[in-house]
Structures are given as C-alpha cells and as structure tokens.
Amino acid sequence: MIMPTQPYRVSIIIPVFNQWEFTSKCLCSLHRHTSEIIEVVVVDNASTDQTREELDALGASLWGDSFRAIHCDRNHGFAHACNLGAKIASSPTLFFLNNDTELTPNWLPPLLQAQSEDASLGGVGPLLLYPGSNLVQHLGIAFLPGAQAEHLYEYFPAKHPVIFEHRHPKAITAAALCMSKKVFMDAGGFFEGYQNGCEDIDLCLTLGAQGYRFRCVPESVVYHHTSQTVGRFDNDQPNSALLLSRHERSLTPDLHRHVVQDGYDIRLNEWLLASVCLSATRSAELVALADGGNPRLCLDMLDQEPLWEEGYDLLAGWLDARQSFQEALHIRTLAAHFHPSKMRYIQMLKAAQKAGKPELAQHALEKLEKIATESKDLHRKAIRRVQWAKSSGEPFWEKLYMGWLSRHER
C-alpha cells in the first residue's frame, strides 16, 4: 500500500450491510465535499447486493490507496464492524459515518476545530438534518425519566437560534461521530453486546463517567436518511435493558436542563409522556400576533417558533378549508410530533386519509393503539414517579408529576 506524502487528518470508518444505493451516494458526497487528506475504511458486513462487486472499484476510483475495504464473512453487527475499522485506521482521529448519510461543503473543519479547542471533548458530531428539508434530525440525545432517550429539538428548523446554543449532551449519535482513536480504543471501543442499537449511547456514557463531554457542532451539516438497515429496531427492548443494566446511574433525566435554559417548558400528556412546550404566556402572545389566522404569517411564526401549538391548528384548518390535504397532513404530523396526544393522532389519522397516505394513516393508528396500551394504571405510575423524583432529588420532575396527579384525580 502506498502511503500519502502527508499524514491522514482523519480515518473515515463506514460500516455497511447492503443498501448499495445509499453507500455509493455517501462515498461520492464524501469525496466531493472533503478537501482534507483522509483515509476511508469501509467494513462490509457480508452484503449480498451490489456492494460485494462494486465497493472496491468505486473506492479505489475516488481515493486510490487511501481507500480500504474489509469484507466480513458474516454480519457481525454495527459495533464489531466499527471496532474492526478503528483497529486498522491509520489516523489518530476517527470519524464514524453511517452509509445512509450525505455530506455537505465544509463539513469537516468545524469538527476538527471544536476538538482542537476543547480537550475535554470525548467526541463531536455534526448537525444532522432530514434529507430534502432544513429540519433537524439530531442535535444530541436527551434523557427523560424511565431512561427514555430522544433527539433534542428534532424537527426544529436548522437555523433556529436554539440550534446554535453551546451545549453538552450526555450522548450523541454514532451516525456521524468524530473522536480520538486513543480515546476510543482506551474505552474499549463500542460494546459488542448490543444488536444494532444503543452502542453510541453506551460509549458516550462510558466516556462521560471518565469526565469527557460531547458536542454537536451546527456549523458542520450532514444529511441523514436514518435507520435504513433492515431490522434496525428489532432489538430495541433487549438493547435498552442492557443499556440500563450497564449505566443505570448515568441515565438520569436531563431534557429539562437543556430546554429550560432555552426558555421553554415541559408538560406531561394524558399518558405521562413528557414533551417540550411553550409557556402559556408565550402561546397567548403568539395567538394575539396571529392576525386572525393569516396563513403566511402563521407559517412564518411557526418557522420562528415551532412549538407554537395553536399555530398548527390555525394553519391546518386554513389548508383543510382549501382542500390542500397534502400540506395539511404535513402540518398535522408536525403537531403530533411536538405535542403528542390522542387528539393529535386522531387529527393526523384523518388528515392522512384525506391525503391518500395509507402508510401515515397506519402510523397514526399504531400510535393510538400504543396510547391505549400505555394508558393503563396511570395513577399508580404517576405516584411511583413522584416517589422516584423525591428519592432521586429531582424537584422539577416531582412538581410535574404532582401537577399531573392533581389534574387527574379519581
């Protein structure tokens, strides 16, 4: 192998299993938008599609000897593939990248700069957006009571001011994760006991216990199609149980710490699910500014304040009246995401039926079925949450659950 005249700035490690269409687009965008000297290592988990025949040739045509492909004899899973790639990587800096991503201009320098300026960072990642939109897919992982995890400010506009706040989430996704090879190897790499899920959270919590912090850098943007691997969510329950057994003490809620400092609040819905919301005062101010539901004004106001619940109703109602059912469905879907409730999913179901979108109608039905399942014995569950909050020294959550109990007295 002929080595480059200058050392690699980064070794890009991409685990793949089938999905050649995504892999080829990912590699081409990586080549097109990266001017730095990099090494690219693709670990193929025994793909059965075009990957086997076309990967090596495409990689060599783009990077020559700076491209390396490892073809496994069977699918060992995400963690093993990443660990294998990291082991043979030549650069002291690693960048783990999912194959269902597309890079954008100047994506790498902000990540390298962030790492060089803060030695406490165990890893950094870009701002991940949904393809074909300016909406956030990932800005970090926040935690709720019960060790539930969610993407912070998912579906917010990418230019919203909260996206650019300097924050340190407990964990960030490994869909696009930059870190020191030494830090990664000293931590033991990704724990291989998981089955395509929770590996990144586990690694971040392991490093967090050692004093490292994490950050998403919004000046670096990557588009992420998300969860394209077949069976991606098949092992969610055992993965979550394993994560809890390994990191129970670290899985304390922190969503409120992020959103309160950004001027938002948290409320509990009818089945005790916490969601970020506006204060009642702020909502009233926006309604007063809405000019009787002017659609253009409502759209602009929602772009500036995506948590404005009444704005979704005003805009969706206007679109429905004009039989713009596709657009109304988009608005109802966002409303259900930000403000989950039985009413919101019923509205989404009806909007999907009007728009002729059976897959979204089915999604809404599944959500309603899940609500019915999770709505059993809620009073006792809320009491247990109050007891947990008191014993754990979580006054924010104690007040929230006590408020829910007072509103839902038998």
N, C-alpha and C positions, 0 to 999 in steps of 0.2 A: 504493500500500500504506500503510495506517495503522499507524504505529509505536506501540508501547506507551508509556505515560507514564513507565515506569521501564525501564532497560536490561535486556536479557535476561541472566539468570545463566548460562545455558548454551544452546548450539545443539545439539540432538539430531540426529544425522545417521544415517539408516536406509537402507541400500541394499537394494533388493528385486528379486526376479525371480520372478514368480508366487507361489504359496503364500499367496493372499489370506486364507485362514482364519487363518494364523499372523500375518500383518501386521495384520489387524483386531483380533485379541486383544492383540497387542503395543501398538498405539496406544491401545486402551481402557484397558489396565492402566497405561500411561504417564500418561494423563490422570487416572486415578483416584488414583494414588499420588504425584503430583507437585504440590506446592503452590507451588513457586517459579515465577517468571516465566521461561518458557523459549520458545525458538523451535524448531520441529520442521521438519526438512528431509528429505523422503523422495525418494530418487533411484530411479526406476523404470527398470530395465534392459530396457525393451521387453517387459514382461509380456504374455502372451497370454490370461490368465484374467480374473477379475472385477476385478483390480487396476486395469485401464485405465478401467473405468467407475465404480468405487466409491471409489477412493482420495481424489480431490479433495473429494468431498462429505463423506466421513467426517472427513477432516482439518479441513475448514472448520467442521463442526459441533462439533468438540472444541476448536479453538484459534482459529478465526476467521482474522484476518490474520496471526496468528503461525505459521500453517502454510503451508509452501511445498512444492509437488510439482514435481519435474523429470522429464519423460518423455523418455527417450532413444529415438533412432530404431533402436538395436540394442543388444544386450547387450555392453557394453564390459568387463564383469567387475567384481569387488569393488573393486579398488584405484582404478580410474578413477571409479567411482560415488562412493566416499568422498571422493576428491580434489575432485570436482566439487561435492559438497555442502559441503565445507570452504571452498572458494573463495568461495561466496556467503553463508556463515554470517555472521551479524551480531554474535555474541557473541565475546569474547576467549577463551572456554572452549568446547571442543568435547567432545561425548560421542558416540562411535561406538557404534551399537547394532544388533545383528542383529535381523531381524524374527521369529526363532523364539525370542524371549525374552518373559518376563512379569515386570514389576516388582513390588516389594513395598513396603509402607509405609516411609517414611523412608529410601528407598534413596539419595537424592542428597546430603543434608547431610554424611554421613561422608566421602564422596569429596571434596567441596569443602573440608572442614575439613583433611583429610590433605594436600591440595595446598597450602593456605594456610600450613600449619605447617612445610613442608619444601620449600624452594626447589630442592633437588637432585632432586626427583621429576620425571622426564620424563613420567610418566603413572601413573594409578592405575586400578584396576578393582574391581568388587565381588566378593564370593564368589559363584561360580556353582554352583547346585545342580541336580540332575536333577529334573524335574517329578514331583510325586506322591511325593516322598521327602525325607528330610533328609540325602541323600548328596551329597558334594562332586563337582562336575564339573570345576571349575577353581579353583586357588589360586595359579597361577603355573606357568611352564614350567621344567622342569629338564632338564639335558642329561646324556647318557651317552656313553661312548667311541664313536667312529664317528659323531659328530654326530647321534645319535638324540635325539629330544625326547619328553618325556612330561609329562602333567599331574601336578603334585605332589599327593600324597595324594588322588588320585581315588578315589571311593567310600568315603572316610572319613566317619563321622558328622559333621554340620556343627557339633556342639557339642564335638567332641573338643578337648582342650587345645592340640594342635599347630596347630590351625587359627588360633588367636589369637596365635601367636608372631609377633613383629615381624620380618619377613624381606624381603629384596630380591632376588627372582628376576631373572635376566638378561632375561626376557621375560614378557609377559602377553598374553592373547588380546585381539584387537580385536572380539570378540563383544560386549564391553562395556568400552569404554576411554575414560577421561576425561583430557584433556590441554589444554595451552595451544595456542591457534591459532597463535601466533607460533612456538612450538617446533616444531609440526607443519609449518608452511609453510617455516621455515628449514631443516628436514631434507629438504625436497623432497617431503613427503607420502609416501604409500605408493608403493613402487616398482611400476610397472605392467608389469614384465616377467614377473611371476608370473601363473598362471592359477588364481585362487581357492584360494590356499594359500600359506602362509609369508610373506604380506605383513606380518603383525603382528610376527613374529619378526625379519624384516629391519629394520623400523622401529626396534624396541627395540634391536637390536644396533648400528644406526647411531647412535642417541642415546646408547647406553651407551659407545660409543667417544669421545663428547664429554663424558663424565663424568656423565650423567644416570642416575638409578636408577628402579626401578619397584616398585610395591607393590600387593598385593590387600588390600582393607580389609574384613575379615569382618563388620563392623557394617552393611555395605551388602550386601543379598542380592537376587539376580536369578535366576530360574529359566530354564534354557536347554535347549531341546529337542535341540540340537546337530545340525549338519550335515544340515539338511533340504533344501538345494539339490540338485537332481538333478545327478549327476555330480561331486559335491563332491570325491571322491578320485581322479578320473580322471587327474589330472596330478601325483600325488604324487611320482613319480620325477623328472620334469624340474624340478619346483619345488624339490625337495631338492637336486638337482645345482646349480641356480642359486644357492640359498642358500649352499651350500658354496663356490662359486666367488667369492662376494662377501664372505663373512665367515668364512673358514676359521680364522683366528687367534682369533676370538671364540667359536667353537663348541667350547670345551673343556668337559670334564665337570664338573658341579657338584652333581649329585644327592647325592653323599656328604657334601658340606659342609652341606647342608640337614638330612639325616636323622641324621647322627652327632650334631649338636648337640641333636637332639631325643631322643637316647637309643636310636636304632635302629641297625641294621647293614645291610650289603648282602651278598648272596651271588650266585653265578653258578649258573645251572641247567645242565642237561646240554648245551644248545647255546649256552652262553656268554652268555645273556641275564641282565642284572643286575636284581635286584628287591630291594625293601626288606624287611627281616625283623627279627624279634626276636632277641636274643641267646639262646644255648642255656640260659643260667641263668634268664632271664626266662620262657622257654617252660616249663621244668621247674617253676618256681614256680606258674604258672597251672594246669598239669596237677594239681599237688598240691592246689590250691584247688577243683578242679572237682567234688568230691564225687561221684565215680563217674559223671560224665556227666549230672547233673541238668539237664534241658533248659532250664528257666527260668534257672537260674544260668549255664549256658553262653551263653545269648542275651545276658544282661546283661554277662557278661565280654567277649564279642565286641564289644559296643557300646562298652565301655571300652577294649578293645584289639583293634582289627580285624585286626591282623597275627598273631593267635594261631592258628597253623595247625592244631594238634591240636583246637582248639575246633570248627572247621568239620567235622572228621571225626566228633567225638562227636555234634554236633547233627544232622548229615545222617544218620548211622546211626540215631539215635533216630527221626527223621522217616520214614525208609525203612521201618523196622520197623512203623510205624503207617500205612503206605501214604499218607502225606501228601506225594505226589510233587511237587506244585507248589512247596511250601515247601522241599523237599529240593533241587529244582533251583536255587532262588534261592541257597541256601547253597553248593551246588557251583559255581555260577557265580562267586560272590564268591571262593571258594577258588582257582579257576583264575585269576582276575584278579590276586589278591595274590601267589600262589605258582605261577606258570606252570610246568608240567612236562607231559610226555607222560601221566603217570599222572592228573594233574588233569583234563586234557581228555578222557581216556577216561571218567573218572567223570562229567564234565559231559555227555558224549555219552549215556551210559547213563541218566542222570537225565532228560535231555530226551526220550529215547524213552519212558521210563516215564510222563512227564508229558504226553505227546502234544503236544510242541512241536517240530515238524519244522524250523522256522527256526533254533532254537537248536541242534538236533542237527546241522544243516548247518554252522552256525558252528563247532561243535566239530570237525567233520570237516575243515573248511578249515584250522583251526589245526593239526590233526595232519598234514595234507599239507604245510603250511608248515614244520613242525618237521622232517619228513623231508628237505625241500629244504635247510634251513639247517644240518642236522646233518652235512653233508659236509665232510671235510677240516678238522675242528675242531682237531686237534692243531696243525696248521700255523698256523691262525688264532690260536690262543692264544699261540703263540710270537711271532707278529707283534705281538700286543697287548702282550706283555711288553717287546718291543723298543721299541714306541712309548712305553710308560709310562716306561721308563728314559730315553729321549732327551728326553721331554717334562717330566721332573721330576715324575712322578705316582706317588709311593711307595705310596699307598693302592691304586691300581689294579694296580701291579706286584705287590704282595703277593697281591692277589686272583687274578690270572691265574696266578701261580706256584703258588698253592694248588690251582687247578683242574687244572693240569698234573700236580701230584704225585698227585692223586686219580684221574687218568685216564691213568696211564702205560700205554703199549702193552705 
